[in-house]
Amino acid sequence: MKQEHSYSVNIECTGNNGSGTSAYTAYRRDHFISSSNKPYIPASSDPAFRGDPTRYNPEELLLASLSSCHMLWYLHLCAEEGVIVLEYSDQAKGTMVELKDGSGHFSEVTLFPHVKVKDTSMLLKAEALHDEAHKKCFIANSCNFPVHHLPTLSVA
């Protein structure tokens, strides 16, 4: 039996400079993302699309979602398999293609997780579990572009 989970977020536009969208240049792309009882996320569009570079943009949030989901599955699997992860970081990178009409799409994303495990005996299993985490990642399974992962591992 399938189990369904529902999610909701709120978006509040804060970019009205007084004349709304009377012109493409008349408004800021600023907005806040929120969900009940959680901190607000300051967001905007990419600076290439008139956004505020000090706020997160949707493209960065997509990368963050992919990276976070992979990490959470990976840590779960490591805990089940006896691989003790002491440190985990990632520097995800993605490529978006902008089309002539202004639309676009991601063509690929690559995750670069760096994992530090407790001892050398855990390295092979730690590396293999990235493949399993990738297969289970809810977000990666929802994408219509390739999501790669190129982990590096070390021992404490």
Secondary structure as UniProt FT lines:
FT   STRAND          10..13
FT   TURN            20..21
FT   TURN            24..25
FT   STRAND          31..34
FT   TURN            36..37
FT   STRAND          41..43
FT   HELIX           47..49
FT   TURN            53..54
FT   HELIX           58..81
FT   STRAND          85..89
FT   STRAND          93..98
FT   TURN            100..101
FT   STRAND          104..111
FT   STRAND          114..117
FT   HELIX           120..122
FT   HELIX           123..136
FT   TURN            138..139
FT   HELIX           140..142
FT   STRAND          147..149
FT   STRAND          152..155
//
